[in-house]
Amino acid sequence: MSACAQDPAAPADDRPVTQRIPVLDGVRGLAVLLVMAYHFQLFGTGPVRVAAAYTFLSGFGWAGVDLFFVLSGFLITGILIDSRARADYYRVFYARRTLRIFPLYYVSLALLFWAAPASAWGYVLNWTIGLGGWRAVSLVVSHFWSLCIEEQFYVAWPACVRVFERRGLAWLSVGLIVAAPILRALCHRLNLPLGSYTFTICRTDALALGALLAMAFRDPQIWLRVVRWAPRTGAVTAAGFAAVVVLGGTNSYGTTVMDTIGLTLIDWTFAALLVLALAAPAGARLQRVLSCAPLRFFGKYSYGLYVWHPPVVFTLAGAGFTEAFLLRSVTSRAWAAVLALNVVAFAISVTIALASWHLLEKHFLALKDRIGVAKRLGAHPTTS
């Protein structure tokens, strides 16, 4: 664990930023578990709506994507800042991103070729969905919209970090944070509600929040102030998000209020969580939870889990293995049906993700360390 994780007041410059921080694996694991639980209950419950409490809680899982975005902005901006003076800055960054992201992404598209539109191959699937709705693409690959946003971020952001000095980059990030909810509101006015959720320009606030944290993390005085304000900021924004849910009568995205104010509040809440995780002293409860072996396990294999779990749940549902089937044929208890569905879906997803890691991903990752620099805090937010 880094010095900062032991003492939130420690100078940021004393932290070995190339050292892996266990709590970030835990944050990554938490994010992918949220998304998986959301998809499993959304597509696996069948026509019978039971276990209302579980359905309500897992219904927040879509927000796991926002946690990935905040984490991505933090990790990628940190990597870029730390290497911005290198002559091979662009070559190293893009080569390493290509080795990490492309193999699994394009292998999965090849295996799901019958469901993958041309826009998925060009990393612009999110725009297809925003303009045409979820029905514009197969649900088997629709979750790739968030990967497309991150890839577009990877294309544009390195030049911003290279061109702007620290202060200019901070102001650019603030501008993106302010502009994104305005653009989301405009999409709703233009009758493009889903665009407010999937258009890259509408989701830059989460990425920019992570970028600001990466800059603060490297400035001792600023980081100390950020750490002091994080608990209050997180409490206020979490309470605000809860108010949006209660007053709006839904915990889902898709309404004007949730897609504008709600997304902003949840992004700030996750940013505060990331700060608290990084600043938690060794042995603190939050540090222990986010550094625990199960969360770090899911964090390590999160890229594969994110890619493969929707095809798993859709295949199970298509074969009739749903909550409704289990209630009719196996058990009359709703909690048992929900548990069985999730255990089976999680087990199959984890098995495929492990196979994907050992047969494909780790071999390309081994090539990354031959390019330029060793691993830093992390890279792709759904990967190790």
N, C-alpha and C positions, 0 to 999 in steps of 0.2 A: 504494500500500500504506500502511496506517495506521502510526502511530508504534509501536504495540504489536507489529506484525508484524516490525518491525526490532529491537525491544528488548523482550523479554518482561518486563523489570522496569520498563518505562515506566508512569507513572501512567495508570490507565484513563481518568481524566477528561480526559487530553490527547488521547484518540483521537477523531477525527471520526466518531461513530457513525452519521451519516447518509451517510458515504462507503461505496461498495460495496467489499467485501473479496473479491478474486479467488479466494482459496482456498475460500471458501464455495461459489462456483459449482462448483469442482472437487469438493468433498465431495458436493454435490448430484448431479453427474455420476457420481461413483463409486457412489452409492446406486442410481441408476436403471440403471446398467450391471449391477450385481449382480442386481437383480430381473429384468432382461431375460434375462440369461444363464441364470438359474434356470428361467424359464418356457420358454425355447427348448429346453433340454435335457430338461425334464420332459415337455413335450407334443410334442416334435418328433423324439424318438429312435426311435419306433416299437417294435416287439416285440423288436428285436435290440439287446442292451445291449453296446455296444462303446465303445472309447476310455474305459476305466474311469477314468483319471486326470482327464480333463476332466469326466466325469460327477460324480466325487467333488468336485472343486473348485467346479464351478458349482452343486453341491447346497447350498452355503452361501449362495447368492444370496438366499434368503428373508430373510436377516438385513438385506438392504438396506432393508427397510421399517423396521426398528428404527433404522437410521441416519437415515432421514427423520424419524422421531419425535423423536429427540434434537435434530436440527437444527431441527425445527419448534418445539419447546419453547424453544430458544434464541432463534430469530428473533422469534417472536410475542411472547414475554415481553419481549424488548428493545424492540420497537416499542411495546408497551403501557406499559412503565415510562417510556419517553421522552415519552409523550404523556398520562400520567395526570392531569396538572394542567389539561388543556385542557377548556373548557366543552363542546366538541363531541366529546369523547373517544369516546363510543359511536357517534355518527353517522358520524364519519370512519372509524373502524375497520371497522364493518360495511359501510359503503358500498364501501370499497376491497376488502374481502374478497369481497363479492358480485360486483364487476366482474371480479375476477381468477379466481374459482373457478367461479361459476355458468355463464357462457356455454359453456365447453368441456364441463363436466360434463353439462349438460342437452342440449346438442346431441348429444353422444355417446349419451346415453340415448334421444333421439328417433330417432337412426339405428339404434340397437340395440333399438328398442321391443319387438320380438318376444321378446327375451331378458331384458328388464328388469322385475323384479317391482315391486310398489308400494312395497316397503320401500326400494328403491334411490332412488326419486323423493323419499322423505322422509328420506334420509340415515340410515337405520337398517338398512341391509343387513347390517351386521356382526352385529347381534343375530339376524337371521334365520339366518345361517350358523352362528352359535354354538349356536343351539338345534336347528337341523335338519340341520346338516352341509353339506358342499360341494354335495351333490346337491339341496339345497333351492333352489338358484338355478342359473341357467345359468353354466357356466364362462366364458362370454364376458364377463360382467360381474362375476364373483366377486371380481376384484381390487379392485373399488371398496370393499371392506370397510375398507381402510386409509384411504381418503379420507373415509369416513363417521366414523371415529374422529377424524380431524383436524377435521372440521367440527363435531362435538360438542364438541371441545376449544375451538374458536373461539367457540362459543356461551357456554360456561360460564366460561372463564378470564378474559375481560376484567373481569367483575364481581369476581373474586377479586383481581386486581391493583389494581382501583380501591378496594376495601374495606380490604384488608390493607396495613399498613405493611410496609416491607422485611423486618423481622425476622419478622413474622407470616406473610408470604408464604413466607419461607424455611422456616419450621417446617411450613407446610401442604405444601410440596413434599416435605420429608423424610417427612412422614406418608404421602403418596401413594407415595413410593418404598418405604417399608416395607410398606404395605398391599397393593400390587399382587401381589407373589409369593405372599403369603398367600391372596389371593383366587384366584389361579391354582391353587394347591394345593387349595383348597376346591372349585373347579369339577371337578377330577379326582375328588375324593371323591364328588361329586354325579353322576358319570358324564356330565359335560359337558366332555370334554377339549378340544374345539374352541372352546368358549366361553372357555377360559383363554387362547386365542390371539387371539380376535376381539372379545370383550366390552371395551368402552371402559374399564370400571373395572379390568380386569385388565392394561391396557397403559399406565396413567398413569405408571409409574415412568420410562419412557424420556422422556416429555414433561416430567416434573418434573425429571429430571436436566438436561435442556436449560434449563429455567427457572432452576435454581440457577446454572448457568454464566452465564446472562444477567445475573443479579444480581451474581455475582462479577466479571464482566467490567467492571462499572461501579464497582467499589471497588478502588482501587490496591493496598492492603495484602492484601486477601483474594485478589485475582487473582494476586499474586506467589506466595502460598503454594500456590494451585491449580496454577500452572504448575510449581512445584518438585516437586509430588507426582504430576503427571500421568504422567511416564514410568514410575515404579514402579507406580502404580495400573494403568496400561494393561498392563504386562508381567504383573502378577499375575493380572488378570482374564482376559487372553487365554490365559494358561497354564491357568487354571481351566476356561475354556470348552473348550480342547483336551482336558483330562482328562475332561470330561463326554462329549465326542464319542467318545474312545477307550474309556472304561469303559462307556458306553451302547451302543456299537457302531453308532451312527448319527449323521449330521450333520444330520438333519432335526428339525423341531419335531414334536410329537405325543406324545412320551413325558412322563411325569410329571416326571422329572428335568430334561429339556431345557426344558419349559414353565415350570418354576419357577426352578431355579438357573441353568440355561443361559441363559434370556432375561435374567435379572438380570446375569449376567457379560458377555454380549455388549453389553448397553446401557452398562455401565460402561466397557467397552473402547472403544466408539464415543464416549462422552463424553470419555475421555482423548485419543482421536484428534482430536476437535474442538478441545480445548484446545491440543494440540501444533501443530495447523494454524494456529490463531490466533496462537500465540506464536512461531512459527518465524521466525527472522531472514530478511531478504531475501537470497535466494541460497542458502539452506539447501536440502538435497535435498528434504525434505518440502514446503517452500514451492514449489519448482520443479515438483514432480510435480503437486501439487494446483492449481497455477496454469497448468498447460500448456494450450495451446489446445484439444486434443481433449476433455479433461475439462470444460473450461469450456463448450465447444460443447454437449456432452450435458447439462450443467447448465442451460444457457439454455433448452433445449427439453425439459427433463425431464418437465414436466407432460403435454405432448402425447405424449411417448414412453411414459410410464406408462399413460396412458389407452388408447392405440391398439395397443400391441404385442401384448396377448393376442388381440384379434380377428384380428390378422395371423397369428400362429402357429397359431391354431385353423383359420383358413381354409386355410392351407397344408397342415396335417395332414389336414384334411377332403378336400382335393384330392389327397391321396396323396404330397405332397412332404415326405417324412420321411427320416431317416437310413437307414432300412431300404430305402426306394425307391432312394436314391442308391447304396447298396452293391450292389443288384441290377442297376441299369441304367447307372450312370455310372462308378463306381470301386470297386475292391476294397479300397481303403485307408481305414481307419476315420477317420484324422485328416482326410483330404480330404473325406469325407462330412460330418463335423462342421463343418469350415470352410465348406463350401458352404452348408450349412443356415443357419449363423449369418450369413454374409455376405448371403444373400438376405433372411432375415427382418429383419436389422438395416437393410438398405438400404430395404426397403419401409416399415418402421416410421419411419425417419428422414424419408423422403419425405412420408409422411402427416403427421408431426409438423410439418414445415416448412410444409406447405400449411395445416395447422390454425393455425399461428402467424400466417402472413401474411394469411390470409383471415378469421380470426376474432379470435384472442386479442389481437394487438397493437392492434387498433382499440379494444377495451375497456380495455386497459392505458393507452392514451392519455388516457382519461377519468379515470383514477385520480389523475393529477397535478393535476387541476383541483379535487380534493377535499381541502381542508385542508392537507396537508403533502406534501413531496416524498418520493421513495423513500428508505427507510432501508437497513439491511443487506440486506434481502431480505424476502420475505413468505412465501407458501406454499412449503414446503420443496421441492416439485417444480417450482418456477417461478423465473423471474428477477424 
